[in-house]
Amino acid sequence: MKYKVLIPQAVAKEGVELLEQKGYEIKIGKGATEADLIEDVVDCDAILLRTAPCTKAVLEAGKKLKIVARHGAGYNNVDIDVAAKLGIWITNAPDSTTNAVAEFTLGAILAASKRTFLLSKAMKEGNFFFKNNHKGLELEGKTLGIVGLGRIGRKLAQKVFYGLDMKIQAYDPYAIKESIPEYIQLVNWDEIFKTSDFVTLHVPLTANNNGFVGKKEFNLMKNSAYFINCARGEVVNEKDLIEALEKNKIAGAFVDVYEKEPPDIDNPLLKLDNVIATPHIASNTEECMALMSFQAASEIELVLSGKKPNWPVNIPIEK
């Protein structure tokens, strides 16, 4: 029996080649809308999924589906509860984005502190002396607050502590003090916003944390502090962030993710001088894309060969 794998959006060749080597048939999808997936999934045993919506309707249309393997760490575009009821494994590739996002966030801290993008813009406009009234900050001795001590948060802490000699504090209700490096100090929710010079988010989007960083948190932050979000746009109340930036309640922000993607062209985050905005590219490296593709394909290979996946995010009910 030859299994068929649906790939709705292009992925790196490493994953495709693995599936082909194992003898699976690859079905390239017509598109990435819900309607496209409903039509394409009917005769497929697996989906190698990027950002397309894998809804209840899609899962129910996949009568033969055994696994949906997410290309990346997040899985908020998949209805994992419905999948479990239908006996479908949902997996992710949690290690694939760790280094890429940690490196990108390190770059965000440096760019924000040195005002690199703003100064580059002024330079290109012929204003060499713009620098005189727009000085940067040195990071040595400053405090970085990390919200979320998962793989990315810990990797970032390691790079920042040893590379920049910053103080590191973190908030994570699931972190066990004995299991984290001694250079990371655990603090409570209010404290991390109140005392950090840079606050960076590294949490997945869940049903419980939509918009959980907002007016209260920005009011707690120092006027000299910077806010960085390379996680998920929806975990931040964007309206409150914009207000904090417009009223100079915080010094600035580096934003790679948005409540709506792509953001509207008139979104103030794209226009404010104290904001660096990038198009959700923290994990967009050659190495990360190859690893995401390969790890997702590996999960498909495990399940279709009758084994359990390495990185399940649900426990399917046996059919």
C-alpha positions in Angstrom: 0.0 0.0 0.0 1.4 3.4 -1.0 0.6 6.2 1.4 0.0 9.7 0.1 1.3 12.9 1.8 -0.3 16.3 1.1 2.0 19.3 1.1 -0.2 22.5 0.8 2.7 25.0 0.8 6.3 24.7 -0.4 8.8 23.2 2.0 12.6 22.6 1.8 13.7 19.7 -0.3 15.1 17.8 2.7 11.7 16.8 3.9 10.3 16.0 0.4 13.3 13.9 -0.4 13.0 11.8 2.8 9.4 11.0 2.0 10.1 10.1 -1.5 13.0 7.9 -0.4 10.6 6.0 1.9 8.3 5.4 -1.1 5.5 7.8 -0.2 3.5 9.6 -2.9 3.7 13.4 -2.7 0.6 15.5 -3.5 1.3 19.2 -3.9 -1.7 21.1 -2.8 -3.7 23.6 -5.0 -3.4 26.3 -2.3 -3.4 27.1 1.4 -7.0 28.0 2.1 -9.4 25.9 4.1 -11.3 25.2 0.9 -8.1 24.0 -0.8 -7.2 21.7 2.0 -10.7 20.2 2.2 -10.6 19.3 -1.5 -7.0 18.1 -1.5 -7.0 16.0 1.7 -9.7 13.5 0.7 -7.3 10.8 -0.5 -4.3 11.6 1.7 -2.9 9.8 4.7 -0.8 12.7 6.1 -0.3 16.4 5.8 3.0 18.2 6.1 1.6 21.5 7.2 3.0 25.0 7.3 0.6 27.9 8.0 -2.5 26.7 6.2 -5.6 26.4 8.5 -6.1 22.8 9.5 -9.7 23.2 10.8 -12.3 20.8 12.0 -13.7 20.7 8.4 -10.3 19.9 7.0 -9.7 17.1 9.5 -13.2 15.6 8.9 -12.6 15.7 5.2 -9.4 13.6 5.6 -11.1 10.3 6.1 -7.7 8.5 5.7 -5.6 11.0 7.7 -3.3 9.5 10.3 -1.1 12.5 11.0 -0.7 16.2 10.5 2.9 17.1 11.0 3.5 20.8 11.7 6.5 22.4 9.9 7.8 24.3 13.0 7.2 24.6 16.7 3.8 26.3 16.8 0.5 24.5 16.2 -2.2 27.1 16.7 -3.4 26.7 13.1 -4.5 23.1 13.9 -7.6 22.0 15.8 -5.8 19.5 18.0 -8.8 18.4 20.1 -10.8 17.5 17.0 -7.9 15.7 15.6 -7.6 13.6 18.8 -11.2 12.6 18.6 -10.8 11.6 15.0 -7.7 9.5 15.9 -5.2 11.8 14.1 -1.8 12.5 15.5 -0.7 16.2 15.5 3.0 16.7 15.8 5.5 19.6 15.7 9.2 20.1 15.3 10.1 21.8 18.6 13.8 21.9 18.2 13.8 23.2 14.6 13.4 26.9 15.4 15.4 27.2 18.6 18.7 28.5 17.4 17.3 30.6 14.5 14.8 32.5 16.7 17.3 32.9 19.6 19.9 34.4 17.2 17.3 36.7 15.6 16.1 37.9 19.1 19.7 38.6 20.0 20.0 40.7 16.9 16.7 42.4 17.8 18.2 43.4 21.2 21.3 44.8 19.5 19.3 46.6 16.8 16.9 48.2 19.3 19.7 49.3 21.7 21.8 50.8 19.0 18.9 52.3 17.0 20.4 50.7 14.0 17.4 50.8 11.6 16.4 54.4 12.4 20.0 55.6 12.0 20.3 53.7 8.7 17.1 55.3 7.4 18.4 58.8 8.3 21.8 58.1 6.7 20.1 57.0 3.5 18.1 60.3 3.5 21.4 62.2 3.7 21.2 63.1 7.4 24.6 62.1 8.7 24.3 64.1 11.9 21.0 62.5 12.9 23.2 60.4 15.2 23.9 63.4 17.5 20.5 63.3 19.0 19.9 59.6 18.7 22.4 57.8 20.8 22.4 54.1 21.5 22.7 52.1 24.7 25.5 49.7 25.9 24.1 46.4 27.0 26.7 45.2 29.5 25.2 45.2 32.9 21.6 45.8 31.6 18.8 43.4 32.5 17.1 41.2 30.0 13.7 39.9 31.0 12.6 36.7 29.2 9.0 35.7 29.4 8.9 31.9 28.7 11.9 29.6 29.5 11.4 27.0 26.8 14.0 25.9 24.3 14.2 29.4 22.7 14.2 31.3 26.0 17.0 29.3 27.4 19.1 29.4 24.3 18.7 33.2 24.1 19.7 33.5 27.8 22.8 31.5 27.1 23.8 33.6 24.2 23.1 36.9 25.9 24.8 36.0 29.2 28.0 34.8 27.7 28.1 37.1 24.7 26.8 40.4 26.2 27.4 40.1 29.9 23.8 41.1 30.7 21.8 40.2 33.8 19.2 37.6 33.0 15.8 37.3 34.7 12.8 35.2 33.6 9.2 34.5 34.2 7.9 31.0 33.6 5.3 29.4 36.0 6.5 26.0 34.9 10.2 26.5 35.4 11.9 24.7 38.3 14.7 26.7 39.9 17.0 23.6 40.2 16.7 22.9 36.5 17.8 26.2 35.1 21.3 27.7 34.9 22.3 29.8 37.9 22.8 32.9 35.8 19.0 33.1 35.2 17.0 34.6 38.1 13.3 33.6 38.3 11.0 36.5 39.1 7.2 37.1 39.2 5.0 38.5 36.4 5.0 42.1 37.6 8.7 42.2 38.5 9.9 41.1 35.0 8.1 44.1 33.4 9.0 46.5 36.2 12.7 45.9 36.4 13.9 44.8 33.0 15.6 47.0 30.5 14.5 44.7 27.7 11.5 42.4 27.8 11.3 39.6 25.2 8.4 37.1 24.7 9.0 33.4 24.0 5.7 31.7 24.6 3.3 29.8 22.3 -0.2 31.1 21.6 -2.8 29.2 23.7 -6.4 29.7 24.5 -5.4 31.2 27.8 -2.8 33.9 26.8 -4.4 35.8 23.9 -3.7 39.4 24.6 -2.2 38.7 28.0 0.5 41.5 27.6 -1.3 44.8 27.6 -1.8 48.2 29.2 -0.9 47.0 32.7 2.4 45.5 31.7 3.4 48.5 29.5 2.6 50.9 32.4 4.9 48.8 34.7 7.8 49.0 32.3 10.6 51.7 32.6 10.3 54.6 30.2 13.8 53.6 29.0 12.9 49.9 28.4 12.4 48.1 25.1 9.8 45.5 24.3 10.5 42.6 21.9 8.1 40.1 20.4 9.3 37.4 18.1 6.8 34.8 19.4 3.2 35.3 18.4 1.4 38.6 17.7 -1.8 37.6 19.4 -0.3 37.3 22.8 0.1 41.0 22.9 -2.7 43.6 22.9 -1.5 45.5 19.9 -3.7 48.6 20.6 -2.1 48.9 24.1 1.4 48.5 22.7 0.8 51.2 20.1 -0.5 53.5 22.8 2.5 52.9 25.0 4.8 53.7 22.1 3.0 56.8 20.9 2.9 58.2 24.5 6.6 57.2 25.1 5.7 55.0 28.1 8.4 52.7 26.8 11.5 53.6 24.7 10.7 51.4 21.8 9.8 48.0 20.4 11.1 45.3 18.0 8.1 43.5 16.5 8.3 40.5 14.2 4.7 39.2 14.7 1.3 40.8 14.6 -2.3 40.3 15.6 -3.2 40.2 11.9 -0.7 38.9 9.3 0.2 40.5 7.1 -0.6 43.7 9.1 -2.6 46.4 7.5 -0.4 49.0 5.7 -1.7 51.8 7.9 -0.8 49.9 11.1 1.0 52.4 13.3 3.7 49.8 14.2 4.9 50.2 10.6 5.2 54.0 10.9 6.5 54.8 14.4 10.1 55.8 14.6 10.6 53.9 17.9 9.5 50.6 16.4 11.5 48.2 14.3 9.1 46.0 12.3 10.0 42.8 10.4 7.7 40.4 8.5 7.6 37.3 10.8 11.1 36.2 9.8 12.8 35.1 13.0 13.0 31.4 11.9 13.5 32.3 8.2 17.0 30.8 7.7 18.2 28.2 5.3 19.2 25.9 8.1 16.0 26.2 10.0 13.7 25.7 7.0 15.7 22.5 6.1 15.4 21.2 9.7 11.7 22.0 10.0 10.9 20.2 6.7 13.1 17.2 7.7 11.7 16.8 11.2 8.1 17.1 10.0 8.7 14.5 7.4 10.4 12.2 9.9 7.3 12.4 12.1 5.1 11.4 9.1 7.5 8.5 8.4 7.2 7.2 12.0 3.4 7.3 12.1 2.8 5.8 8.6 5.2 3.0 9.5 3.2 2.1 12.5 5.3 3.8 15.2 4.6 6.6 17.7 5.9 10.1 16.8 8.7 11.7 18.7 7.0 15.1 19.2 3.2 14.6 19.6 1.1 17.5 20.8 -2.1 15.4 21.2 -3.0 11.9 22.2 -5.4 10.5 19.5 -8.3 8.2 20.4 -7.7 4.9 18.7 -10.1 4.3 15.8 
